[in-house]
Amino acid sequence: MAEYFPELKDGFKKLLAEAKGKKIAVAGHMRPDGDCVSSEFALADILEKAGAAEVVCLNQNPVPYLYENFKYGRDFLPAETFTDTSFEIVTVDSADYARTNDALRARFPKPLGCIDHHVSNDAGYAKINLIDTKAAATAELLAGLMMDAGVDISRENANRLFMGTVMDTRQFTTSSTTQKTFEIAMCLIRDGADAAWVAQQLYQREKLSRLKLLASFLQSLTMHFSDRVCIGLLPKGIYEQTGAEKAESDGLVDYARSIDGVEIAVLLEEMPNGVKGSLRGKGPQYQVNLIAAQFGGGGHLAAAGFTAEGYDINTFYPKLLGLIEEHLQNYDKLNAKI
């Protein structure tokens, strides 16, 4: 059988060997999505079975409600207060180590490993970097690495990794979805993933608070540049007003992108000391990661994020519009030559 990630196979085996007998903390990016949650918990299981002395999972934020039933006995320890330097760090789904937690990065300056698929993670920051920017999800990459290395996939990890792949591909609809994505998903079902159960957990357990948050976001949508760009806002106090958790904002920006004619969609969230942004492009050709990079962010060609510190919404909004306008002009010039 053909291998899925042959160029990373030896690196993955090296990571498993390096973890043997050591205490490992698996860390993911703040405000974790399904790909991050599934990859953290699955990798923790893998490293434990590979002989790690102890394995814990770290995150700046708790497991979102939507993914509670994928914990299977695991949970996140708070990254900010984790001070046991007898552990080594392995990150997942984090293009930039800073996306985990500043305090954690200061205590553990060089992670043992990094498993990731973001295009902005072009060099890697760990001792062992397992990065494939063509993978549709870190969950897909991790599942493929396990299959290539002959590592058994439990029913629990099959469900987790199938869920992570579903979430990061928006139900296998993103441009990053490939034949390999479907093949790995099929193998996960073979190994025990229950696609119907996963779908029920993800799409039939909505909270009323999230729907109220969505209603507020939809009412805020504003069109720009001949309706090519749609921007929506989450103002200060909206979580208290709706009763929603911050994790419930995940996926809201996709509603703005779904509007016919919109090429770039933006969700802006007012923070105490800045503005958090989520960007979506109608396709990878829009390279919204380049816009996010202007504020120290990154991500994928069609999906990226950032946090712009020191701004309020009134000073940030026009600055962002200027950058998007310039970005679209460059895009139009490039495509006019093709």
Secondary structure, 3 states (H helix, E strand, C coil): CCCCCHHHHHHHHHHHHHHCCCEEEEEECCCCCHHHHHHHHHHHHHHHHCCCCEEEEEECCCCCHHHHHHCCCCCEEEHHHCCCCCEEEEEECCCCHHHCCHHHHHHCCCCCEEEECCCCCCCCCCCEEEECCCCCCHHHHHHHHHHHHCCCCCHHHHHHHHHHHHHHCCCCCCCCCCHHHHHHHHHHHHCCCCHHHHHHHHHCCCCHHHHHHHHHHHHCCEEECCCCEEEEEECCCHHHHHCCCHHHHCCCHHHHHCCCCCCEEEEEEEECCEEEEEEEECCHHHCCHHHHHCCCCEECCCEEEEEEECCCHHHHHHHHHHHHHHHHHHHHHHHHHC
